[in-house]
Amino acid sequence: MIFEIRKEGKTIGVSELEFGDPPMGIVHGDLIPTQFYVPNADTTGCKLFISETDEEIICGFIAIEDLSQELGEPAITVTILVSAAEDYEKFFKHHLNRYEKQFI
């Protein structure tokens, strides 16, 4: 599933949010920037959407870390706090399943 990070109605980047920490409500992954991305910009007001359905997932925060300049190659990650446990289970069930399997 592809997720969009939007600010002021413009998609600044997309991510598969391939990693998660279910007990903390966190998802994170590589961010592929769009033409609207500005390095080190304030992420206040950013929102998370499912690309296919345009459905918004309410978040506590969205943080973008861009180490591209320091590393000399693209290295942008996004970390997101999903506000509702129900949304985490609905959209990131695979992270929850992987977490629960370690206790079986």
N, C-alpha and C positions, 0 to 999 in steps of 0.2 A: 504494500500500500504506500502511496506517495502522499506526503503531507506538505502543505504550503505554509510558510511563515509570511504574514502580511503586515504591512505597516501603512496606515493611511490609505487603505484600499489597494495598495500595490504589492505584488508578490516580490519579496526581496530575496527569497531562496526556497529551495525544496529539499526534503530529506525523507529517507525511509525510516528514520528514528529506530535504527536497528538494535539498540541496546536499551535495557530498562532496569530499574530498581523498584520493583512493585511495593515493598513495604514503605518506601519513601514517596511513592507516587511520581517517580522521575522516569522520563524517557530521554534518550539522547542519541545523537548520531552525526554523521558527516552532513554538512550543509553545502549544497550546490547553489552558488549565488546566481542571481539574475542581474540584468542591467540596472535594476533599481537598488542593488545592494551597495552600501557605503561602509567600508571598514571602520570599525570602532564607533559606529553610530549608536545613539541611545536606543535601547530596545523597549523603552516604556511605550505602551500602546500597541505593541506587536500582538498579533493574534494567530492562532493555529487553526488551519482548515484541512479537511480531507479533500484532496485534489479532485477525485472523481465525482463527489457528491456536493461539494461546496458547503459541507456541514462544518460549523464551528465547534471546536472542542475548547471549553472554558479552561483557562490556565491561571495558576497563581503567579507564575513568572516565566519568561523566556529569556535565556541568556545565550549570547553568541560570543564565542571565543575565536579570534582570528590570529593565528600565528604564522600566516603566510609570509609576512615580511621578514620575520626572524628566521624562518626555515628556508626561505628562498624558493618555495614551491607552495601550491595551494594546500592550506591546512586550516579549514574552518569547521568548527563543530557547534552544535546547538544543544542546549540542555533545557528541558521543559518540566515544570511541575504541573501535573494534571490535577485540577482542583477536586474533581469528584471521583470517588472510588468506582462508581458505576460506569463512568466514562472510561476509566483505565481498563476495567474489565471488558467493556464493549469493544474498544478500539485497539487495545494492547494485550489481548488475552494470551497471545503467544509468549509474551514476557512473563506473565503470571504463571502459565503452565510450566515454563522452564524453571522458574523459581521454586514452585511447589514440588517438582520432581526430585529436587535435591534432598528432600526429607522423607522420601519413600524408601 
